[in-house]
Amino acid sequence: MLSVRRVSMTYRKASGPVFDEVDFTVPEGHLVPLLGANGAGKTTLLRVLCGLVVPTTGTVLVAGRDVVRRPAAARAHLGVSLYPERSFYFRLTCAQNLRYYASLRSLFGARAKSEVAEVLDRVGLAEQADTPFMRLSLGQRKRLGLARALLGRPSLLLLDEPTANLDSANVARFHAILAGHAAQGGSALFSTHSEEDLATATERPLRIEAGRVVPVPALPSPGPATLQEAR
Ligand SMILES: Nc1ncnc2c1ncn2[C@@H]1O[C@H](COP(=O)(O)OP(=O)(O)OP(=O)(O)O)[C@@H](O)[C@H]1O
């Protein structure tokens, strides 16, 4: 589903690569947490994987489509949530924002309306459908970002800290959404600092550290000591 081959990213030569010739895959139907300290490069990697940033070297394939050479074809398979607060229209409501993004996925009219209602319901924002984005809490903004990523039922989700700012009920809701996604053959790579999220992993989590992306030694059972080792 996601294939990453010899991918490097350098913002400025003076500061060196954030990561250097990394290789990994996320197979169909698998959920993979991405660990790493603050500043290790998780967000940068996710930005490269979804085609927002062109890597210095290497190739990213989503469902066999190169995200740089065939961005539209690759994005048709991608659901992405990075910084919700930077990509929604502040004065538009949740539903209006999602209708706009649905249109970018060629979803219009009654189909868009029902799809938007469905994803809002899935993330627990049905009651906020008519609330302007600027009045949402941080956790609600995060959930709206997830709702947008789910629009059009993409096969690969790339999510940056999807459980940051979520209360425990919404963390559980997110885990259930991920499990349902994987049960239908979907895949996800998501960054996290939360040990609770490791329980969702169906493959060994990845860790980004010192410019490398490596699988953690063993699938850790959730627990502070184990997560400490995983990091
Ligand atoms: N647009 C940019 N220009 C230059 N350097 C950048 C840019 N964005 C990020 N960096 C640098 O790249 C490195 C990786 O940052 P990134 O945000 O990817 O880390 P992260 O693992 O997501 O961190 P966190 O856990 O704090 O969110 C950092 O040293 C950061 O300063």
The ligand as an SDF file (V2000), in Angstrom:
LIG
                    3D

 31 33  0  0  0  0  0  0  0  0999 V2000
    9.9110   24.0290    7.1050 N   0  0  0  0  0  0  0  0  0  0  0  0
   11.0560   23.6980    7.7320 C   0  0  0  0  0  0  0  0  0  0  0  0
   12.2270   24.2940    7.4020 N   0  0  0  0  0  0  0  0  0  0  0  0
   13.3830   23.9470    8.0230 C   0  0  0  0  0  0  0  0  0  0  0  0
   13.4820   23.0180    8.9920 N   0  0  0  0  0  0  0  0  0  0  0  0
   12.3470   22.4070    9.3550 C   0  0  0  0  0  0  0  0  0  0  0  0
   11.0830   22.7040    8.7630 C   0  0  0  0  0  0  0  0  0  0  0  0
   10.1190   21.9170    9.3380 N   0  0  0  0  0  0  0  0  0  0  0  0
   10.7750   21.1730   10.2550 C   0  0  0  0  0  0  0  0  0  0  0  0
   12.0890   21.4600   10.2710 N   0  0  0  0  0  0  0  0  0  0  0  0
   13.1170   20.8100   11.1070 C   0  0  0  0  0  0  0  0  0  0  0  0
   13.0970   19.4160   10.8110 O   0  0  0  0  0  0  0  0  0  0  0  0
   13.2990   18.6590   12.0020 C   0  0  0  0  0  0  0  0  0  0  0  0
   12.1500   17.6740   12.1750 C   0  0  0  0  0  0  0  0  0  0  0  0
   10.9660   18.4010   12.5030 O   0  0  0  0  0  0  0  0  0  0  0  0
    9.5260   17.6950   12.5510 P   0  0  0  0  0  0  0  0  0  0  0  0
    8.5180   18.7580   12.7890 O   0  0  0  0  0  0  0  0  0  0  0  0
    9.3950   16.8610   11.3530 O   0  0  0  0  0  0  0  0  0  0  0  0
    9.7030   16.7630   13.8500 O   0  0  0  0  0  0  0  0  0  0  0  0
    8.6140   15.9220   14.6590 P   0  0  0  0  0  0  0  0  0  0  0  0
    9.2120   14.5840   14.8980 O   0  0  0  0  0  0  0  0  0  0  0  0
    7.3020   15.9550   13.9480 O   0  0  0  0  0  0  0  0  0  0  0  0
    8.5140   16.7170   16.0250 O   0  0  0  0  0  0  0  0  0  0  0  0
    7.2940   16.8330   17.1130 P   0  0  0  0  0  0  0  0  0  0  0  0
    7.2030   15.5120   17.8380 O   0  0  0  0  0  0  0  0  0  0  0  0
    7.7870   17.9340   18.0090 O   0  0  0  0  0  0  0  0  0  0  0  0
    6.0450   17.2090   16.3610 O   0  0  0  0  0  0  0  0  0  0  0  0
   13.4430   19.6630   13.1480 C   0  0  0  0  0  0  0  0  0  0  0  0
   14.8180   19.8750   13.3830 O   0  0  0  0  0  0  0  0  0  0  0  0
   12.8020   20.9060   12.5940 C   0  0  0  0  0  0  0  0  0  0  0  0
   13.3880   22.0670   13.1400 O   0  0  0  0  0  0  0  0  0  0  0  0
  1  2  1  0
  2  3  1  0
  2  7  2  0
  3  4  2  0
  4  5  1  0
  5  6  2  0
  6  7  1  0
  6 10  1  0
  7  8  1  0
  8  9  2  0
  9 10  1  0
 10 11  1  0
 11 12  1  0
 11 30  1  0
 12 13  1  0
 13 14  1  0
 13 28  1  0
 14 15  1  0
 15 16  1  0
 16 17  2  0
 16 18  1  0
 16 19  1  0
 19 20  1  0
 20 21  2  0
 20 22  1  0
 20 23  1  0
 23 24  1  0
 24 25  2  0
 24 26  1  0
 24 27  1  0
 28 29  1  0
 28 30  1  0
 30 31  1  0
M  END
$$$$
